[in-house]
Amino acid sequence: MDLAVACHLDRNAVTRMLAAGTAWGVALSVGLTALNAMQCGLPCPGDVAFTTAISVAAGVLTIGPIAAFHSRR
């Protein structure tokens, strides 16, 4: 496959990529925050913000490309 064709992203692919990565990151962040709250009581807001930022960034970079190219034929 040509590299130019493989790297071409249309608007729908970028939207799928950002939506799936963000949803995955937020879901992971909620789970980690709940785990932290069960172990230590209430987590600090800085910890929640950092966990959310890292989880969303990781989701967009890892899950996003899978979602973007899932429906390509």
HTML snippet that shows the backbone in 3Dmol.js (N, CA, C, O; Angstrom):
<script src="https://3Dmol.org/build/3Dmol-min.js"></script>
<div id="view" style="width:600px;height:400px;position:relative"></div>
<script>
const pdb = `
ATOM      1  N   MET A   1       0.842  -1.170   0.000  1.00  0.00           N
ATOM      2  CA  MET A   1       0.000   0.000   0.000  1.00  0.00           C
ATOM      3  C   MET A   1       0.892   1.240   0.000  1.00  0.00           C
ATOM      4  O   MET A   1       1.911   1.290   0.689  1.00  0.00           O
ATOM      5  N   ASP A   2       0.501   2.202  -0.759  1.00  0.00           N
ATOM      6  CA  ASP A   2       1.250   3.433  -0.850  1.00  0.00           C
ATOM      7  C   ASP A   2       1.155   4.213   0.462  1.00  0.00           C
ATOM      8  O   ASP A   2       0.096   4.246   1.088  1.00  0.00           O
ATOM      9  N   LEU A   3       2.246   4.835   0.876  1.00  0.00           N
ATOM     10  CA  LEU A   3       2.277   5.565   2.142  1.00  0.00           C
ATOM     11  C   LEU A   3       1.323   6.758   2.136  1.00  0.00           C
ATOM     12  O   LEU A   3       0.706   7.057   3.158  1.00  0.00           O
ATOM     13  N   ALA A   4       1.196   7.434   1.010  1.00  0.00           N
ATOM     14  CA  ALA A   4       0.282   8.576   0.926  1.00  0.00           C
ATOM     15  C   ALA A   4      -1.173   8.137   1.116  1.00  0.00           C
ATOM     16  O   ALA A   4      -1.957   8.842   1.751  1.00  0.00           O
ATOM     17  N   VAL A   5      -1.525   6.994   0.576  1.00  0.00           N
ATOM     18  CA  VAL A   5      -2.889   6.478   0.745  1.00  0.00           C
ATOM     19  C   VAL A   5      -3.096   6.011   2.182  1.00  0.00           C
ATOM     20  O   VAL A   5      -4.169   6.216   2.750  1.00  0.00           O
ATOM     21  N   ALA A   6      -2.088   5.390   2.771  1.00  0.00           N
ATOM     22  CA  ALA A   6      -2.211   4.877   4.138  1.00  0.00           C
ATOM     23  C   ALA A   6      -2.327   6.001   5.154  1.00  0.00           C
ATOM     24  O   ALA A   6      -2.994   5.836   6.175  1.00  0.00           O
ATOM     25  N   CYS A   7      -1.696   7.134   4.900  1.00  0.00           N
ATOM     26  CA  CYS A   7      -1.703   8.244   5.858  1.00  0.00           C
ATOM     27  C   CYS A   7      -2.831   9.239   5.619  1.00  0.00           C
ATOM     28  O   CYS A   7      -2.989  10.174   6.404  1.00  0.00           O
ATOM     29  N   HIS A   8      -3.601   9.072   4.587  1.00  0.00           N
ATOM     30  CA  HIS A   8      -4.687  10.007   4.293  1.00  0.00           C
ATOM     31  C   HIS A   8      -5.832   9.808   5.280  1.00  0.00           C
ATOM     32  O   HIS A   8      -6.387   8.715   5.390  1.00  0.00           O
ATOM     33  N   LEU A   9      -6.173  10.861   5.985  1.00  0.00           N
ATOM     34  CA  LEU A   9      -7.279  10.817   6.939  1.00  0.00           C
ATOM     35  C   LEU A   9      -8.330  11.827   6.507  1.00  0.00           C
ATOM     36  O   LEU A   9      -8.024  13.004   6.321  1.00  0.00           O
ATOM     37  N   ASP A  10      -9.560  11.374   6.349  1.00  0.00           N
ATOM     38  CA  ASP A  10     -10.629  12.308   6.045  1.00  0.00           C
ATOM     39  C   ASP A  10     -11.238  12.813   7.360  1.00  0.00           C
ATOM     40  O   ASP A  10     -10.842  12.384   8.444  1.00  0.00           O
ATOM     41  N   ARG A  11     -12.191  13.717   7.248  1.00  0.00           N
ATOM     42  CA  ARG A  11     -12.795  14.330   8.425  1.00  0.00           C
ATOM     43  C   ARG A  11     -13.491  13.299   9.305  1.00  0.00           C
ATOM     44  O   ARG A  11     -13.415  13.386  10.531  1.00  0.00           O
ATOM     45  N   ASN A  12     -14.159  12.338   8.708  1.00  0.00           N
ATOM     46  CA  ASN A  12     -14.862  11.303   9.481  1.00  0.00           C
ATOM     47  C   ASN A  12     -13.886  10.416  10.257  1.00  0.00           C
ATOM     48  O   ASN A  12     -14.164  10.033  11.394  1.00  0.00           O
ATOM     49  N   ALA A  13     -12.758  10.093   9.652  1.00  0.00           N
ATOM     50  CA  ALA A  13     -11.768   9.264  10.334  1.00  0.00           C
ATOM     51  C   ALA A  13     -11.170   9.990  11.530  1.00  0.00           C
ATOM     52  O   ALA A  13     -10.965   9.389  12.585  1.00  0.00           O
ATOM     53  N   VAL A  14     -10.891  11.268  11.373  1.00  0.00           N
ATOM     54  CA  VAL A  14     -10.344  12.053  12.484  1.00  0.00           C
ATOM     55  C   VAL A  14     -11.374  12.173  13.599  1.00  0.00           C
ATOM     56  O   VAL A  14     -11.027  12.096  14.778  1.00  0.00           O
ATOM     57  N   THR A  15     -12.637  12.361  13.233  1.00  0.00           N
ATOM     58  CA  THR A  15     -13.696  12.452  14.239  1.00  0.00           C
ATOM     59  C   THR A  15     -13.831  11.136  15.005  1.00  0.00           C
ATOM     60  O   THR A  15     -13.951  11.135  16.230  1.00  0.00           O
ATOM     61  N   ARG A  16     -13.812  10.013  14.275  1.00  0.00           N
ATOM     62  CA  ARG A  16     -13.870   8.702  14.938  1.00  0.00           C
ATOM     63  C   ARG A  16     -12.668   8.492  15.848  1.00  0.00           C
ATOM     64  O   ARG A  16     -12.797   7.953  16.947  1.00  0.00           O
ATOM     65  N   MET A  17     -11.509   8.917  15.385  1.00  0.00           N
ATOM     66  CA  MET A  17     -10.287   8.755  16.149  1.00  0.00           C
ATOM     67  C   MET A  17     -10.349   9.538  17.457  1.00  0.00           C
ATOM     68  O   MET A  17     -10.047   8.994  18.519  1.00  0.00           O
ATOM     69  N   LEU A  18     -10.734  10.797  17.388  1.00  0.00           N
ATOM     70  CA  LEU A  18     -10.798  11.620  18.596  1.00  0.00           C
ATOM     71  C   LEU A  18     -11.910  11.173  19.539  1.00  0.00           C
ATOM     72  O   LEU A  18     -11.720  11.156  20.755  1.00  0.00           O
ATOM     73  N   ALA A  19     -13.061  10.813  18.991  1.00  0.00           N
ATOM     74  CA  ALA A  19     -14.181  10.385  19.834  1.00  0.00           C
ATOM     75  C   ALA A  19     -13.871   9.075  20.549  1.00  0.00           C
ATOM     76  O   ALA A  19     -14.116   8.958  21.749  1.00  0.00           O
ATOM     77  N   ALA A  20     -13.342   8.099  19.838  1.00  0.00           N
ATOM     78  CA  ALA A  20     -13.044   6.806  20.459  1.00  0.00           C
ATOM     79  C   ALA A  20     -11.916   6.930  21.482  1.00  0.00           C
ATOM     80  O   ALA A  20     -11.994   6.351  22.566  1.00  0.00           O
ATOM     81  N   GLY A  21     -10.887   7.671  21.145  1.00  0.00           N
ATOM     82  CA  GLY A  21      -9.772   7.848  22.080  1.00  0.00           C
ATOM     83  C   GLY A  21     -10.184   8.596  23.332  1.00  0.00           C
ATOM     84  O   GLY A  21      -9.764   8.245  24.435  1.00  0.00           O
ATOM     85  N   THR A  22     -11.005   9.627  23.170  1.00  0.00           N
ATOM     86  CA  THR A  22     -11.475  10.389  24.321  1.00  0.00           C
ATOM     87  C   THR A  22     -12.401   9.547  25.191  1.00  0.00           C
ATOM     88  O   THR A  22     -12.288   9.570  26.416  1.00  0.00           O
ATOM     89  N   ALA A  23     -13.312   8.809  24.574  1.00  0.00           N
ATOM     90  CA  ALA A  23     -14.218   7.955  25.340  1.00  0.00           C
ATOM     91  C   ALA A  23     -13.447   6.895  26.117  1.00  0.00           C
ATOM     92  O   ALA A  23     -13.755   6.634  27.280  1.00  0.00           O
ATOM     93  N   TRP A  24     -12.458   6.290  25.495  1.00  0.00           N
ATOM     94  CA  TRP A  24     -11.649   5.293  26.171  1.00  0.00           C
ATOM     95  C   TRP A  24     -10.869   5.918  27.323  1.00  0.00           C
ATOM     96  O   TRP A  24     -10.794   5.343  28.409  1.00  0.00           O
ATOM     97  N   GLY A  25     -10.292   7.089  27.089  1.00  0.00           N
ATOM     98  CA  GLY A  25      -9.513   7.765  28.121  1.00  0.00           C
ATOM     99  C   GLY A  25     -10.365   8.183  29.309  1.00  0.00           C
ATOM    100  O   GLY A  25      -9.941   8.037  30.455  1.00  0.00           O
ATOM    101  N   VAL A  26     -11.562   8.703  29.051  1.00  0.00           N
ATOM    102  CA  VAL A  26     -12.446   9.109  30.142  1.00  0.00           C
ATOM    103  C   VAL A  26     -12.915   7.890  30.935  1.00  0.00           C
ATOM    104  O   VAL A  26     -12.967   7.931  32.164  1.00  0.00           O
ATOM    105  N   ALA A  27     -13.252   6.816  30.242  1.00  0.00           N
ATOM    106  CA  ALA A  27     -13.681   5.594  30.940  1.00  0.00           C
ATOM    107  C   ALA A  27     -12.552   5.034  31.808  1.00  0.00           C
ATOM    108  O   ALA A  27     -12.794   4.616  32.940  1.00  0.00           O
ATOM    109  N   LEU A  28     -11.356   5.022  31.301  1.00  0.00           N
ATOM    110  CA  LEU A  28     -10.207   4.550  32.072  1.00  0.00           C
ATOM    111  C   LEU A  28      -9.946   5.461  33.262  1.00  0.00           C
ATOM    112  O   LEU A  28      -9.643   4.987  34.357  1.00  0.00           O
ATOM    113  N   SER A  29     -10.060   6.751  33.052  1.00  0.00           N
ATOM    114  CA  SER A  29      -9.842   7.717  34.127  1.00  0.00           C
ATOM    115  C   SER A  29     -10.869   7.555  35.246  1.00  0.00           C
ATOM    116  O   SER A  29     -10.519   7.624  36.424  1.00  0.00           O
ATOM    117  N   VAL A  30     -12.133   7.340  34.884  1.00  0.00           N
ATOM    118  CA  VAL A  30     -13.168   7.120  35.899  1.00  0.00           C
ATOM    119  C   VAL A  30     -12.859   5.859  36.702  1.00  0.00           C
ATOM    120  O   VAL A  30     -12.989   5.853  37.926  1.00  0.00           O
ATOM    121  N   GLY A  31     -12.457   4.811  36.026  1.00  0.00           N
ATOM    122  CA  GLY A  31     -12.116   3.577  36.719  1.00  0.00           C
ATOM    123  C   GLY A  31     -10.930   3.727  37.658  1.00  0.00           C
ATOM    124  O   GLY A  31     -10.964   3.243  38.789  1.00  0.00           O
ATOM    125  N   LEU A  32      -9.885   4.393  37.195  1.00  0.00           N
ATOM    126  CA  LEU A  32      -8.704   4.588  38.044  1.00  0.00           C
ATOM    127  C   LEU A  32      -9.003   5.514  39.220  1.00  0.00           C
ATOM    128  O   LEU A  32      -8.504   5.298  40.324  1.00  0.00           O
ATOM    129  N   THR A  33      -9.814   6.542  38.987  1.00  0.00           N
ATOM    130  CA  THR A  33     -10.187   7.449  40.071  1.00  0.00           C
ATOM    131  C   THR A  33     -11.048   6.733  41.103  1.00  0.00           C
ATOM    132  O   THR A  33     -10.880   6.956  42.302  1.00  0.00           O
ATOM    133  N   ALA A  34     -11.962   5.880  40.662  1.00  0.00           N
ATOM    134  CA  ALA A  34     -12.787   5.111  41.594  1.00  0.00           C
ATOM    135  C   ALA A  34     -11.931   4.141  42.409  1.00  0.00           C
ATOM    136  O   ALA A  34     -12.147   3.971  43.609  1.00  0.00           O
ATOM    137  N   LEU A  35     -10.974   3.519  41.762  1.00  0.00           N
ATOM    138  CA  LEU A  35     -10.072   2.620  42.475  1.00  0.00           C
ATOM    139  C   LEU A  35      -9.268   3.386  43.515  1.00  0.00           C
ATOM    140  O   LEU A  35      -9.102   2.918  44.641  1.00  0.00           O
ATOM    141  N   ASN A  36      -8.774   4.551  43.149  1.00  0.00           N
ATOM    142  CA  ASN A  36      -8.020   5.383  44.076  1.00  0.00           C
ATOM    143  C   ASN A  36      -8.898   5.841  45.239  1.00  0.00           C
ATOM    144  O   ASN A  36      -8.447   5.875  46.384  1.00  0.00           O
ATOM    145  N   ALA A  37     -10.140   6.191  44.949  1.00  0.00           N
ATOM    146  CA  ALA A  37     -11.050   6.641  46.007  1.00  0.00           C
ATOM    147  C   ALA A  37     -11.380   5.496  46.965  1.00  0.00           C
ATOM    148  O   ALA A  37     -11.508   5.726  48.168  1.00  0.00           O
ATOM    149  N   MET A  38     -11.517   4.289  46.467  1.00  0.00           N
ATOM    150  CA  MET A  38     -11.807   3.149  47.335  1.00  0.00           C
ATOM    151  C   MET A  38     -10.618   2.816  48.233  1.00  0.00           C
ATOM    152  O   MET A  38     -10.805   2.374  49.366  1.00  0.00           O
ATOM    153  N   GLN A  39      -9.409   3.022  47.741  1.00  0.00           N
ATOM    154  CA  GLN A  39      -8.221   2.680  48.515  1.00  0.00           C
ATOM    155  C   GLN A  39      -7.837   3.767  49.514  1.00  0.00           C
ATOM    156  O   GLN A  39      -7.433   3.464  50.636  1.00  0.00           O
ATOM    157  N   CYS A  40      -7.961   5.030  49.111  1.00  0.00           N
ATOM    158  CA  CYS A  40      -7.399   6.118  49.917  1.00  0.00           C
ATOM    159  C   CYS A  40      -8.412   7.147  50.380  1.00  0.00           C
ATOM    160  O   CYS A  40      -8.015   8.137  50.995  1.00  0.00           O
ATOM    161  N   GLY A  41      -9.670   6.973  50.124  1.00  0.00           N
ATOM    162  CA  GLY A  41     -10.638   8.024  50.429  1.00  0.00           C
ATOM    163  C   GLY A  41     -10.821   8.894  49.201  1.00  0.00           C
ATOM    164  O   GLY A  41     -10.739   8.400  48.077  1.00  0.00           O
ATOM    165  N   LEU A  42     -11.063  10.163  49.392  1.00  0.00           N
ATOM    166  CA  LEU A  42     -11.251  11.072  48.253  1.00  0.00           C
ATOM    167  C   LEU A  42      -9.917  11.412  47.593  1.00  0.00           C
ATOM    168  O   LEU A  42      -8.981  11.815  48.283  1.00  0.00           O
ATOM    169  N   PRO A  43      -9.812  11.258  46.275  1.00  0.00           N
ATOM    170  CA  PRO A  43      -8.569  11.631  45.591  1.00  0.00           C
ATOM    171  C   PRO A  43      -8.484  13.142  45.415  1.00  0.00           C
ATOM    172  O   PRO A  43      -9.512  13.817  45.360  1.00  0.00           O
ATOM    173  N   CYS A  44      -7.295  13.669  45.327  1.00  0.00           N
ATOM    174  CA  CYS A  44      -7.136  15.110  45.145  1.00  0.00           C
ATOM    175  C   CYS A  44      -7.450  15.490  43.699  1.00  0.00           C
ATOM    176  O   CYS A  44      -7.239  14.680  42.795  1.00  0.00           O
ATOM    177  N   PRO A  45      -7.950  16.707  43.462  1.00  0.00           N
ATOM    178  CA  PRO A  45      -8.310  17.129  42.096  1.00  0.00           C
ATOM    179  C   PRO A  45      -7.134  17.113  41.121  1.00  0.00           C
ATOM    180  O   PRO A  45      -7.316  16.847  39.933  1.00  0.00           O
ATOM    181  N   GLY A  46      -5.940  17.394  41.613  1.00  0.00           N
ATOM    182  CA  GLY A  46      -4.768  17.354  40.745  1.00  0.00           C
ATOM    183  C   GLY A  46      -4.499  15.963  40.216  1.00  0.00           C
ATOM    184  O   GLY A  46      -4.114  15.794  39.059  1.00  0.00           O
ATOM    185  N   ASP A  47      -4.700  14.974  41.054  1.00  0.00           N
ATOM    186  CA  ASP A  47      -4.513  13.580  40.647  1.00  0.00           C
ATOM    187  C   ASP A  47      -5.548  13.180  39.607  1.00  0.00           C
ATOM    188  O   ASP A  47      -5.227  12.487  38.642  1.00  0.00           O
ATOM    189  N   VAL A  48      -6.789  13.616  39.801  1.00  0.00           N
ATOM    190  CA  VAL A  48      -7.856  13.313  38.841  1.00  0.00           C
ATOM    191  C   VAL A  48      -7.560  13.983  37.495  1.00  0.00           C
ATOM    192  O   VAL A  48      -7.721  13.363  36.445  1.00  0.00           O
ATOM    193  N   ALA A  49      -7.134  15.237  37.526  1.00  0.00           N
ATOM    194  CA  ALA A  49      -6.837  15.958  36.280  1.00  0.00           C
ATOM    195  C   ALA A  49      -5.663  15.323  35.537  1.00  0.00           C
ATOM    196  O   ALA A  49      -5.713  15.173  34.316  1.00  0.00           O
ATOM    197  N   PHE A  50      -4.618  14.952  36.254  1.00  0.00           N
ATOM    198  CA  PHE A  50      -3.454  14.326  35.620  1.00  0.00           C
ATOM    199  C   PHE A  50      -3.813  12.967  35.026  1.00  0.00           C
ATOM    200  O   PHE A  50      -3.425  12.652  33.901  1.00  0.00           O
ATOM    201  N   THR A  51      -4.557  12.165  35.789  1.00  0.00           N
ATOM    202  CA  THR A  51      -4.970  10.853  35.300  1.00  0.00           C
ATOM    203  C   THR A  51      -5.843  10.979  34.057  1.00  0.00           C
ATOM    204  O   THR A  51      -5.686  10.213  33.106  1.00  0.00           O
ATOM    205  N   THR A  52      -6.758  11.938  34.062  1.00  0.00           N
ATOM    206  CA  THR A  52      -7.631  12.139  32.904  1.00  0.00           C
ATOM    207  C   THR A  52      -6.834  12.585  31.684  1.00  0.00           C
ATOM    208  O   THR A  52      -7.040  12.069  30.586  1.00  0.00           O
ATOM    209  N   ALA A  53      -5.933  13.533  31.866  1.00  0.00           N
ATOM    210  CA  ALA A  53      -5.138  14.034  30.740  1.00  0.00           C
ATOM    211  C   ALA A  53      -4.281  12.934  30.124  1.00  0.00           C
ATOM    212  O   ALA A  53      -4.230  12.798  28.902  1.00  0.00           O
ATOM    213  N   ILE A  54      -3.615  12.158  30.956  1.00  0.00           N
ATOM    214  CA  ILE A  54      -2.760  11.085  30.445  1.00  0.00           C
ATOM    215  C   ILE A  54      -3.596   9.993  29.788  1.00  0.00           C
ATOM    216  O   ILE A  54      -3.205   9.455  28.752  1.00  0.00           O
ATOM    217  N   SER A  55      -4.743   9.658  30.379  1.00  0.00           N
ATOM    218  CA  SER A  55      -5.590   8.602  29.817  1.00  0.00           C
ATOM    219  C   SER A  55      -6.182   9.002  28.475  1.00  0.00           C
ATOM    220  O   SER A  55      -6.229   8.190  27.551  1.00  0.00           O
ATOM    221  N   VAL A  56      -6.635  10.246  28.358  1.00  0.00           N
ATOM    222  CA  VAL A  56      -7.200  10.703  27.082  1.00  0.00           C
ATOM    223  C   VAL A  56      -6.115  10.765  26.012  1.00  0.00           C
ATOM    224  O   VAL A  56      -6.345  10.360  24.872  1.00  0.00           O
ATOM    225  N   ALA A  57      -4.939  11.267  26.368  1.00  0.00           N
ATOM    226  CA  ALA A  57      -3.843  11.310  25.394  1.00  0.00           C
ATOM    227  C   ALA A  57      -3.451   9.908  24.937  1.00  0.00           C
ATOM    228  O   ALA A  57      -3.232   9.676  23.748  1.00  0.00           O
ATOM    229  N   ALA A  58      -3.363   8.983  25.875  1.00  0.00           N
ATOM    230  CA  ALA A  58      -3.033   7.606  25.512  1.00  0.00           C
ATOM    231  C   ALA A  58      -4.138   6.979  24.672  1.00  0.00           C
ATOM    232  O   ALA A  58      -3.857   6.212  23.752  1.00  0.00           O
ATOM    233  N   GLY A  59      -5.383   7.295  24.978  1.00  0.00           N
ATOM    234  CA  GLY A  59      -6.497   6.762  24.196  1.00  0.00           C
ATOM    235  C   GLY A  59      -6.499   7.259  22.770  1.00  0.00           C
ATOM    236  O   GLY A  59      -6.731   6.488  21.839  1.00  0.00           O
ATOM    237  N   VAL A  60      -6.241   8.547  22.591  1.00  0.00           N
ATOM    238  CA  VAL A  60      -6.223   9.104  21.233  1.00  0.00           C
ATOM    239  C   VAL A  60      -5.069   8.515  20.431  1.00  0.00           C
ATOM    240  O   VAL A  60      -5.214   8.265  19.234  1.00  0.00           O
ATOM    241  N   LEU A  61      -3.930   8.291  21.072  1.00  0.00           N
ATOM    242  CA  LEU A  61      -2.772   7.762  20.353  1.00  0.00           C
ATOM    243  C   LEU A  61      -2.835   6.254  20.099  1.00  0.00           C
ATOM    244  O   LEU A  61      -2.239   5.770  19.138  1.00  0.00           O
ATOM    245  N   THR A  62      -3.546   5.510  20.942  1.00  0.00           N
ATOM    246  CA  THR A  62      -3.560   4.055  20.767  1.00  0.00           C
ATOM    247  C   THR A  62      -4.878   3.536  20.201  1.00  0.00           C
ATOM    248  O   THR A  62      -4.870   2.790  19.222  1.00  0.00           O
ATOM    249  N   ILE A  63      -5.987   3.906  20.781  1.00  0.00           N
ATOM    250  CA  ILE A  63      -7.285   3.432  20.329  1.00  0.00           C
ATOM    251  C   ILE A  63      -7.759   4.220  19.110  1.00  0.00           C
ATOM    252  O   ILE A  63      -8.466   3.683  18.257  1.00  0.00           O
ATOM    253  N   GLY A  64      -7.372   5.479  19.031  1.00  0.00           N
ATOM    254  CA  GLY A  64      -7.810   6.342  17.937  1.00  0.00           C
ATOM    255  C   GLY A  64      -7.516   5.803  16.544  1.00  0.00           C
ATOM    256  O   GLY A  64      -8.426   5.749  15.717  1.00  0.00           O
ATOM    257  N   PRO A  65      -6.281   5.402  16.251  1.00  0.00           N
ATOM    258  CA  PRO A  65      -6.001   4.866  14.911  1.00  0.00           C
ATOM    259  C   PRO A  65      -6.775   3.592  14.589  1.00  0.00           C
ATOM    260  O   PRO A  65      -7.138   3.357  13.436  1.00  0.00           O
ATOM    261  N   ILE A  66      -7.024   2.780  15.598  1.00  0.00           N
ATOM    262  CA  ILE A  66      -7.815   1.566  15.365  1.00  0.00           C
ATOM    263  C   ILE A  66      -9.228   1.943  14.948  1.00  0.00           C
ATOM    264  O   ILE A  66      -9.783   1.354  14.021  1.00  0.00           O
ATOM    265  N   ALA A  67      -9.810   2.925  15.632  1.00  0.00           N
ATOM    266  CA  ALA A  67     -11.160   3.370  15.302  1.00  0.00           C
ATOM    267  C   ALA A  67     -11.199   4.104  13.974  1.00  0.00           C
ATOM    268  O   ALA A  67     -12.180   3.991  13.238  1.00  0.00           O
ATOM    269  N   ALA A  68     -10.155   4.850  13.654  1.00  0.00           N
ATOM    270  CA  ALA A  68     -10.143   5.629  12.417  1.00  0.00           C
ATOM    271  C   ALA A  68     -10.102   4.733  11.194  1.00  0.00           C
ATOM    272  O   ALA A  68     -10.751   5.044  10.195  1.00  0.00           O
ATOM    273  N   PHE A  69      -9.371   3.642  11.234  1.00  0.00           N
ATOM    274  CA  PHE A  69      -9.217   2.792  10.070  1.00  0.00           C
ATOM    275  C   PHE A  69     -10.061   1.541  10.120  1.00  0.00           C
ATOM    276  O   PHE A  69      -9.915   0.660   9.273  1.00  0.00           O
ATOM    277  N   HIS A  70     -10.949   1.447  11.108  1.00  0.00           N
ATOM    278  CA  HIS A  70     -11.764   0.248  11.245  1.00  0.00           C
ATOM    279  C   HIS A  70     -12.704   0.031  10.060  1.00  0.00           C
ATOM    280  O   HIS A  70     -12.836  -1.096   9.581  1.00  0.00           O
ATOM    281  N   SER A  71     -13.348   1.071   9.587  1.00  0.00           N
ATOM    282  CA  SER A  71     -14.353   0.891   8.540  1.00  0.00           C
ATOM    283  C   SER A  71     -13.808   1.108   7.126  1.00  0.00           C
ATOM    284  O   SER A  71     -14.576   1.155   6.166  1.00  0.00           O
ATOM    285  N   ARG A  72     -12.503   1.240   7.000  1.00  0.00           N
ATOM    286  CA  ARG A  72     -11.919   1.406   5.658  1.00  0.00           C
ATOM    287  C   ARG A  72     -11.931   0.103   4.909  1.00  0.00           C
ATOM    288  O   ARG A  72     -11.714  -0.962   5.487  1.00  0.00           O
ATOM    289  N   ARG A  73     -12.185   0.185   3.615  1.00  0.00           N
ATOM    290  CA  ARG A  73     -12.197  -1.022   2.785  1.00  0.00           C
ATOM    291  C   ARG A  73     -11.176  -0.928   1.698  1.00  0.00           C
ATOM    292  O   ARG A  73     -11.040  -1.852   0.897  1.00  0.00           O
TER     293      ARG A  73
END
`;
const viewer = $3Dmol.createViewer("view");
viewer.addModel(pdb, "pdb");
viewer.setStyle({}, {cartoon: {color: "spectrum"}});
viewer.zoomTo();
viewer.render();
</script>
